[in-house]
Amino acid sequence: MLYTSAPASETNHAMPASKHRPAEHAHYRMVADAISYLREHQREQPDLATLARAVGTSESHLQRVFSSWAGVSPKRFLQIITRQYALDALRNQASVLDATLHAGLSGPGRLHDLTLACDAMTPGEIASCGKGIDLEYGWGDTPFGPAFVAWSQRGICQLSFCDSKDAETVRAFRRDWRGATHLENSAAAAKLLQRVFAAPLEQGKLHLLLRGTNFQVKVWEALMQVNPGDLVSYQQLGAIAGTGNAHRAVGSAMARNRIAYLIPCHRVIRQGGDWGNYRWGLERKLALHVWEQIA
């Protein structure tokens, strides 16, 4: 993909997290392509000129857009996504978790304790696929491209990143919640997504409606206690949740998560320092991590 240069006025200021300019999505796509190249050629440690050629733009434009969007230079980003960085982050988090758990606490007591409230669905509501629940849904812009969001009066029940506003996302949502009533409301969705990605989150303002087993809900709630910008392994997450060594089951709970970003699966990596997979794309996972780290 070829990226042409943009006027300096569009690229030389950091973007407020709650306002999404028209150029932002094109910038994210450039950043995502650059991240993909850096990840694939990590061992070669490509310089700025090589990276700019790979994504089809000038060095100055890439440096400007990447730094404005991500908050760090491509060189610093490459340092962050290296295996050694991930291993060091896991070791540091292990010491934090050890101190917390030894003190008799269930988890570190993080930002989301103040900003998010969770309401788990009853077994009957799950079995009936949401019968009796009124759901609104729609599309909106985020710093990471378009997103689909659905919610009830009790809270957000789905948030999915998408590269385009595709009909299949809506069809899948309707199938998953076939017992509920559905009302499209993209104007409200856009406003809700602005609140989700505000920096910082509005304390006590956001609610989630969780649809999962008791085990899955327990894991998701534990994950929301991990600080933005931090990384944990599946084993460490299991320790926070009090599930022992059931790290495979923890991984399964991550795979069943329907609420991106707010239930932050992007903060979980493998024990050996590998970034692992991500339902909404590995490039987006890496971008989310760095975006949080410098916020």
Residue, then its C-alpha position, 0 to 999 in steps of 0.5 A: m500500500l502506498y501512503t502519500s505525505a500529508p500536511a504537517s498540520e495533520t500529523n505533528h500534534a498528538m491526537p486526543a484519545s476521545k476525538h477521532r479525526p478523519a485522517e486517523h484511520a488511514h494513519y492507523r492502517m499505516v502504523a499497522d502495516a509498519i508494525s506487521y513489517l517490524r514484527e516479521h523482521q524483528r531479528e533484522q532490526p530494520d532502520l527507518a529507511t528500510l521500514a519506509r520503503a516497505v510501507g511505501t512512504s517517505e522516512s519523514h512522513l512515516q516518522r511523523v505519523f508513527s510518532s504522532w499516532a503511537g507516541v513513540s518512534p518506530k525505533r522505540f516501538l521495535q525495542i518494545i515488541t522484542r522478546q526480551y522486553a516481553l520477558d522483562a515485563l513478565r518478570n517485573q509483573a511477577s514480583v508485583l503479583d507475588a507481593t500482592l498475593h502474599a499480602g492476602l489480596s485477590g489482585p493488585g487493585r487496578l484502575h478498572d476497579l474504579t472505572l468499570a462495573c460488571d454484571a454477569m448474566t444469569p444462566g437462564e438469560i444465557a440459555s435463552c440467548g438474551k430473552g427479555i433483554d433489549l439491545e442497541y448496537g451500531w458502529g463507530d470510530t476508534p483510534f484502532g479503526p471501526a468498531f462494532v458495539a452493542w449494549s443494554q441498560r445494564g452495560i456493554c455486551q460486545l465490542s469488536f474491532c473490524d477493518s470494515k463495517d461488514a454485515e457478517t458482524v451484525r448477523a453474528f451478533r443477532r445469532d448470538w443474541r437471538g432471544a433479545t430485541h435489537l435496535e440499530n443506533s449508530a449515533a449512540a454507538a459512536k458517542l459510547l465508543q468515544r467514552v470507551f477510548a477517552a483518556p482517562l476513562e470516566q470513573g464509575k461511568l462504564h458498565l459491562l454485561l458479561r455472558g460466560t460461565n462462572f470461571q470465565v467471568k472470574v478470569w475476565e474480572a481478574l484481567m481487568q485488574v491488570n494495569p494498562g501498559d502491563l503484561v501478564s502470562y496466562q499462568q499469572l492471570g490464573a494466579i490473580a483469578g485464583t484458578g491455580n495452574a489452569h492456564r489452558a482454561v484461562g486461554s479458553a476464557m480469553a478466546r471467549n471474550r466478546i468485549a475488546y479493550l475493556i476486558p483487555c486480552h491484549r495484556v496477556i502473552r505467553q510465558g516464554g515472552d511470545w506475544g501470542n495471538y489476538r482475535w482482532g489481529l496481532e498488529r492491533k494487539l501490539a498497537l494497543h499495548v504501546w498506546e496504553q503504555i505511553a498514555 
